[in-house]
C-alpha cells in the first residue's frame, strides 16, 4: 500500500477549488518534487497532506504504517521567525512529539543534530545562525517527527548557490542512505528533474505526474526545457 493516496482530492477555499480532483500515490522510498507557478496550489496541497485542510471531495489516505501526524515537515523560510529566541537544541527537540522529552526523544534529537552536522552549535542561538545552518537545524527538527516521510516546502528558497547545492546533497543523503521518502515543493524545475524520481506539476487547469524523463517530454516540460533535453 502507498504511504499517501489522494483519490480525486479537491481542496478549496470558501467553495472555490484550488487543487482539483488530484490523483496521486506517494510510494515508500520515492523522491517526489511538486512544482508549479505561484498560485497553482502547492501550499494548499501541503496543507491537505498535513491534515490542515480537508478535501471538499475525494480523499487523502495514509498507509504502509504512516500516520498523518508522523510527517516530518520543513516549513517555508518565510513562515519561520528568523530571530526566534531559542537555542539550536531547543528548536531541534521541539520536533519530538509529546510534552516531555523522554530518553528516546533525547537520543533522537542528538542523533539528528549530528546527522545535520549541527551538534557543535547546539547551544548557539538559532537567530544567530546563517540561513543554511537554520535550514539544517529545521531539517533535524523535522527528522525528529518522522521515521519515514519528509515534506519539505521550498527548502532552498533564499539560499546562495553553494548552500543550495549542500542542501540538495543533504536531502539526497536522507533519501538514499536513510531510506526516507521525500516530498519537496520547489520553484527550481531544473533541479527538481535532477534530484527527484517523480514530478508533480500543478497548474490551474490540471496536473502532470510522472518521471523526470516523462516530464521533460510532456507539453509542460517541453514548454520549460524547450524540447531540447532528449538525453537521459
Ligand atoms: P502556491 O503555493 O502554488 O503558490 P497556494 O496554494 O498558496 O499556491 O494558493 C493557491 C490559490 O489559493 C491562490 O489563488 C491563493 O490566492 C488561494 N489561497 C491560498 N490560501 C488561501 C486562503 N487561506 N483563503 C483563500 N484563498 C487562498
Boltz pocket constraint, residues with backbone or C-beta under 6 A from the ligand:
constraints:
  - pocket:
      binder: B
      contacts: [[A, 13], [A, 14], [A, 18], [A, 36], [A, 37], [A, 38], [A, 39], [A, 40], [A, 41], [A, 42], [A, 43], [A, 44], [A, 45]]
      max_distance: 6.0
